[in-house]
Amino acid sequence: MSRCLITGGAGFIGSSIAEYLLEEGHDVTILDNLSTGRDLNLQGIRDHERLTIRVGSITDSVLLTEVMAGQDEIYHMAAAVGVKLVADDPVRTIETNIYPTELLLRQAMHGGQKVFLASTSEVYGKNTKDSWVEEDDLQFGPTSKPRWAYGCSKAIDEFLALAYHQKYGLPVVIGRFFNVVGPRQVGNYGMVVPRFVESALQGIAPTVYDDGEQVRCFGHVSEVVRCVVGLMRKENLEHNLFNIGSDQPISIRELAERVVALVDPSLEIKYVPYKDYYGHDFEDVRRRVPNTNRLKETLGFKPVMTLDEILKDTIAAKKLALGLS
């Protein structure tokens, strides 16, 4: 069995990876400063005999070096996440996402460790294609729009990881996540599915920004985690970069309508301009749909859960968390 470090392991996806690896029989160490990750996410595994939890930041170079020692695999999930957080604090986004990644890759090179780097669909920027393949051009907006700081910083992370692979032979897998959702995810940082579900369960009309015609895809966290670990188990990968997520598109308006129909059909969806929440300098992407052929060809599977299945699972978990029947 492997010894696995998960940075950002108390986060929504990171904690799910931790559960999966522990179930496989691996030893797991989590590093998280609990700024966006939550101790509650670790409730089911906190006392596991093969789990070590270290509270601290990946920006602490001494601590990062210490927790990486002796590990076989590194799942680098720690990052500044969420559109709202990125728009409000681009400095934190850039500082959190770039320097610690370079340090982690350098340490992994010396330690001979395999690295999974969590990236994002945000790196495609404003590319106007109907669906994005891994080798598509990245098209960001101007630096005067802080919205693009996250995508740019994660693109730099990708460049770094691929450079360490090319120059030093460091085994790396990069996963570009597309709207990963499911139980335990919170809407505090702009994540749309938990935000809609939490509002509807509390009898509050879901708020849709702009006209709601933005198109997204939503993949269940359990299927995404299976893909992540599956890629890390592959030897001699033909590619190092993968889109990971569902490829079934839906508009945000339709998403809100689905949530309302499942929770409380009497609710009326509320529409507000972007500027009322994100400020006047915010830009968004109208369509974000991955091509997942490379993922399917490599693993033999990809996320396939329907949106209704995902929403029902998320709603049931939120009801339990809120103490609703």
C-alpha positions in Angstrom: 0.0 0.0 0.0 1.1 3.6 -0.7 1.7 6.5 1.6 -0.4 9.4 0.2 -0.3 13.1 1.1 -3.3 15.2 0.2 -2.8 19.0 0.4 -6.2 20.7 0.9 -7.4 17.3 2.2 -10.1 18.9 4.3 -11.7 20.4 1.3 -14.7 19.0 -0.6 -12.8 17.0 -3.2 -9.7 16.4 -1.0 -11.7 14.8 1.8 -13.4 12.6 -0.7 -10.1 11.4 -2.1 -8.9 10.8 1.5 -11.9 8.5 2.1 -11.3 6.6 -1.1 -7.7 6.0 -0.4 -8.3 4.9 3.1 -10.9 2.4 1.9 -8.3 1.1 -0.5 -5.9 0.5 2.4 -3.4 3.3 2.0 -1.9 5.5 4.6 -3.1 9.1 4.2 -1.7 12.4 5.5 -3.8 15.5 5.1 -2.4 19.0 5.1 -5.0 21.8 5.3 -5.1 25.2 7.0 -8.9 25.0 7.2 -9.5 28.4 5.5 -11.8 26.9 2.9 -11.6 23.3 3.9 -13.7 22.2 6.9 -13.0 19.9 9.8 -16.6 18.7 9.4 -15.6 17.1 6.1 -13.3 14.8 8.0 -15.9 13.7 10.5 -16.3 10.2 9.2 -12.5 9.4 9.0 -10.9 11.7 11.6 -10.2 8.8 14.0 -9.0 6.4 11.3 -5.8 4.6 12.3 -4.1 5.2 8.9 -5.0 8.9 8.8 -2.7 11.8 9.9 -4.1 15.3 9.9 -1.7 18.3 10.0 -3.3 21.8 10.3 -1.2 24.3 8.5 -0.6 26.1 5.2 1.1 24.9 2.0 2.7 28.4 2.0 4.7 27.2 5.0 7.7 25.8 3.2 9.2 24.1 6.3 5.9 22.3 7.1 5.3 21.3 3.5 8.8 19.8 3.3 8.2 17.9 6.6 4.8 16.4 5.5 6.1 15.4 2.1 9.0 13.3 3.5 8.4 9.6 3.1 5.3 9.9 0.9 4.8 7.9 -2.3 2.0 9.9 -3.9 1.1 13.6 -3.6 -2.5 14.8 -4.4 -2.1 18.6 -4.6 -5.6 19.8 -4.1 -4.9 22.9 -2.0 -5.8 26.2 -3.8 -7.8 29.3 -3.5 -11.2 28.2 -4.8 -14.5 29.6 -5.8 -15.4 32.5 -8.1 -16.5 34.7 -5.3 -13.2 34.3 -3.4 -11.2 34.8 -6.5 -13.0 38.0 -7.4 -12.7 39.4 -3.9 -9.1 38.5 -3.2 -6.9 37.9 -6.3 -3.7 38.4 -4.3 -4.5 35.5 -2.1 -5.4 33.5 -5.2 -2.1 34.1 -6.9 0.1 33.6 -3.7 -1.7 30.4 -2.8 -1.7 28.8 -6.2 1.8 29.4 -7.6 4.7 29.5 -5.2 3.7 26.5 -3.1 3.1 24.4 -6.2 6.7 25.1 -7.4 8.0 24.2 -4.0 6.0 21.0 -3.9 7.1 19.9 -7.4 10.8 20.5 -6.4 10.4 18.5 -3.3 8.6 15.7 -5.2 11.5 15.6 -7.7 14.0 15.0 -5.0 11.7 12.5 -3.2 10.8 10.5 -6.4 7.0 11.0 -5.7 4.2 10.9 -8.2 2.1 14.1 -8.2 -1.6 14.7 -9.1 -2.1 18.4 -9.7 -5.7 19.7 -9.4 -6.3 22.2 -12.1 -9.5 23.7 -13.4 -11.6 24.4 -16.5 -10.9 28.1 -15.7 -7.6 27.7 -17.6 -9.5 27.7 -20.9 -10.6 31.2 -20.2 -13.0 32.6 -22.8 -12.4 30.0 -25.5 -15.6 30.0 -27.6 -15.5 26.4 -28.7 -18.6 24.2 -28.0 -16.5 21.8 -26.1 -12.9 22.0 -25.0 -10.1 19.4 -25.6 -6.9 19.4 -23.6 -4.7 20.9 -26.3 -7.0 23.9 -27.0 -5.7 27.4 -26.8 -6.1 29.3 -23.5 -7.9 32.7 -23.9 -7.9 34.9 -20.9 -9.4 38.4 -20.4 -7.4 41.5 -19.4 -5.4 41.7 -16.3 -7.6 44.5 -15.2 -10.3 41.9 -14.6 -9.5 40.0 -11.4 -11.8 37.2 -12.6 -9.0 35.7 -14.6 -6.4 35.5 -11.8 -7.4 32.0 -10.9 -7.3 30.6 -14.4 -4.0 32.2 -15.1 -2.4 31.0 -11.8 -3.6 27.4 -12.4 -2.2 27.6 -15.9 1.2 28.6 -14.5 0.9 25.6 -12.2 0.3 23.3 -15.2 3.3 24.8 -17.0 5.4 24.2 -13.9 4.3 20.6 -13.6 4.8 19.8 -17.2 8.2 21.4 -17.1 9.3 19.3 -14.2 8.1 16.2 -16.0 9.9 17.1 -19.2 13.2 18.2 -17.6 13.4 15.9 -14.6 11.1 13.0 -15.5 8.8 13.8 -12.6 5.7 11.7 -12.9 2.7 14.1 -12.9 -1.0 13.9 -13.7 -2.9 17.1 -14.2 -6.7 17.1 -13.9 -8.8 20.0 -15.1 -12.0 19.8 -13.0 -15.3 20.8 -14.4 -17.9 21.8 -11.7 -17.5 18.9 -9.3 -20.5 18.7 -7.0 -22.1 16.4 -4.4 -22.7 16.0 -0.6 -20.6 18.1 1.7 -20.0 20.9 -0.8 -20.9 24.3 0.5 -22.1 27.4 -1.4 -19.9 29.9 0.6 -17.6 30.6 -2.3 -20.0 30.8 -5.2 -20.5 27.1 -5.9 -23.9 27.1 -7.7 -25.4 23.7 -6.9 -25.1 23.9 -3.1 -26.1 27.5 -3.2 -29.3 26.7 -5.1 -30.1 23.6 -3.0 -29.5 25.4 0.4 -31.7 28.3 -0.7 -34.6 26.1 -1.9 -34.5 23.9 1.2 -34.8 27.1 3.4 -37.8 28.3 1.3 -35.8 31.0 -0.4 -35.9 31.5 -4.2 -32.6 30.5 -5.8 -30.7 33.5 -7.2 -29.4 33.3 -10.8 -26.9 35.8 -12.0 -27.4 37.5 -15.3 -29.8 35.8 -17.7 -29.1 32.2 -16.6 -28.1 31.1 -20.1 -24.5 30.3 -19.0 -23.9 26.6 -19.8 -22.1 24.3 -17.4 -21.6 20.5 -16.7 -21.8 19.0 -13.3 -20.0 15.8 -12.2 -20.5 13.8 -9.0 -17.6 13.9 -6.7 -17.5 10.1 -6.2 -17.0 9.6 -10.0 -14.4 12.3 -10.2 -12.4 10.8 -7.3 -12.5 7.4 -9.0 -11.1 9.1 -12.1 -8.3 10.9 -10.2 -7.1 7.8 -8.4 -7.5 5.7 -11.6 -5.2 8.1 -13.4 -2.6 7.9 -10.6 -2.6 4.1 -10.8 -1.8 4.1 -14.5 1.8 3.6 -15.4 3.5 5.2 -18.5 0.5 7.4 -19.4 0.4 8.6 -22.9 -0.8 12.0 -21.7 -0.3 14.0 -18.5 -3.3 16.3 -18.8 -7.0 15.4 -18.6 -10.4 17.0 -18.5 -12.2 15.5 -15.6 -16.0 15.9 -15.1 -19.3 15.4 -16.8 -19.8 16.3 -20.4 -23.6 16.8 -20.2 -24.4 20.5 -20.6 -27.2 22.4 -18.9 -27.9 26.1 -18.5 -27.8 27.7 -15.1 -31.5 28.7 -15.5 -32.4 25.1 -16.2 -30.3 23.9 -13.2 -32.3 26.3 -11.0 -35.5 25.0 -12.4 -34.5 21.4 -11.7 -33.6 22.2 -8.1 -36.9 24.1 -7.6 -38.9 21.2 -9.1 -37.2 18.7 -6.8 -37.4 20.8 -3.6 -40.3 23.3 -3.7 -42.1 24.0 -7.0 -43.8 27.1 -5.5 -40.5 29.0 -5.5 -39.9 31.6 -8.2 -36.3 32.0 -9.4 -34.7 35.4 -8.8 -32.4 37.0 -11.4 -29.8 39.6 -10.5 -27.0 41.3 -12.5 -23.5 40.2 -12.0 -22.4 43.6 -10.7 -24.7 43.3 -7.7 -22.7 40.4 -6.4 -19.3 40.3 -8.0 -18.8 44.0 -8.8 -18.6 46.0 -12.0 -15.3 44.5 -13.3 -16.6 40.9 -13.4 -16.5 38.8 -16.6 -18.0 35.3 -17.0 -17.7 32.5 -19.5 -20.9 31.7 -21.4 -20.2 28.0 -22.1 -17.9 25.5 -20.4 -18.2 22.0 -21.6 -15.3 19.4 -21.6 -14.4 16.8 -24.2 -13.7 13.8 -22.1 -12.6 11.4 -24.9 -9.0 11.3 -23.6 -10.2 10.4 -20.1 -12.5 7.6 -21.3 -9.8 6.2 -23.7 -7.2 6.1 -20.9 -9.4 4.7 -18.0 -12.2 2.9 -19.9 -14.7 5.0 -17.9 -15.8 8.6 -17.2 -18.4 10.4 -15.0 -21.9 9.4 -16.2 -24.3 10.1 -13.4 -27.3 12.1 -14.5 -27.9 15.6 -13.1 -31.1 14.4 -11.5 -29.2 11.6 -9.7 -26.6 14.1 -8.5 -29.2 16.7 -7.3 -31.2 14.1 -5.4 -28.1 12.9 -3.7 -27.0 16.4 -2.9 -30.5 17.4 -1.6 -30.7 14.3 0.6 -27.4 15.2 2.2 -28.3 18.8 2.7 -31.6 17.9 4.3 -29.7 15.7 6.8 -27.1 18.4 7.5 -29.9 21.0 8.1 -31.9 18.6 10.2 -34.8 18.5 7.8 -37.1 15.5 7.2 
